[in-house]
Amino acid sequence: MAESITAEKLKEQKDEFIIIDVREPDEIPGRQIEDSMNIPLGLAILNARQGKLDDLKGKKIVCHCSAGYRGNIAAEELCKCGFEALNLEGGFEAWNKMAKK
């Protein structure tokens, strides 16, 4: 399992991270973290393995999906490819809940 970061901690340190949303494009409209980039899970893994994301190496990355499962898979796979990646604990739902407080 990949290391995680809470929504509250990410909000405090957001400028330090590249945020990758690994949900499918149809899951995103109106439900996204500002300044995040969308790379669906399968494509994120493929691109990382093929070196297409190497410009992100050395940067801190947070992966997220809706609830945390796919984000964890993405972060774990990115770490295997030499990236510094974390999973957003609870995914977008945790972020959205925190933002409404």
Secondary structure as the mmCIF struct_conf table of DSSP 4:
data_model
#
loop_
_struct_conf.conf_type_id
_struct_conf.id
_struct_conf.beg_label_comp_id
_struct_conf.beg_label_asym_id
_struct_conf.beg_label_seq_id
_struct_conf.end_label_comp_id
_struct_conf.end_label_asym_id
_struct_conf.end_label_seq_id
STRN STRN1 SER A 4 ILE A 5
HELX_RH_AL_P HELX_RH_AL_P1 ALA A 7 GLN A 13
HELX_RH_3T_P HELX_RH_3T_P1 LYS A 14 GLU A 16
STRN STRN2 PHE A 17 ASP A 21
BEND BEND1 ARG A 23 ARG A 23
HELX_RH_3T_P HELX_RH_3T_P2 PRO A 25 GLU A 27
TURN_TY1_P TURN_TY1_P1 PRO A 29 GLY A 30
TURN_TY1_P TURN_TY1_P2 GLU A 34 ASP A 35
STRN STRN3 MET A 37 ASN A 38
HELX_RH_AL_P HELX_RH_AL_P2 LEU A 41 ARG A 49
TURN_TY1_P TURN_TY1_P3 GLN A 50 LEU A 53
HELX_RH_3T_P HELX_RH_3T_P3 ASP A 54 LEU A 56
TURN_TY1_P TURN_TY1_P4 LYS A 57 GLY A 58
BEND BEND2 LYS A 59 LYS A 59
STRN STRN4 LYS A 60 HIS A 64
BEND BEND3 SER A 66 GLY A 68
HELX_RH_AL_P HELX_RH_AL_P3 TYR A 69 LYS A 80
TURN_TY1_P TURN_TY1_P5 CYS A 81 GLY A 82
STRN STRN5 GLU A 84 LEU A 88
TURN_TY1_P TURN_TY1_P6 GLU A 89 GLY A 90
HELX_RH_AL_P HELX_RH_AL_P4 GLY A 91 ALA A 99
TURN_TY1_P TURN_TY1_P7 LYS A 100 LYS A 100
#
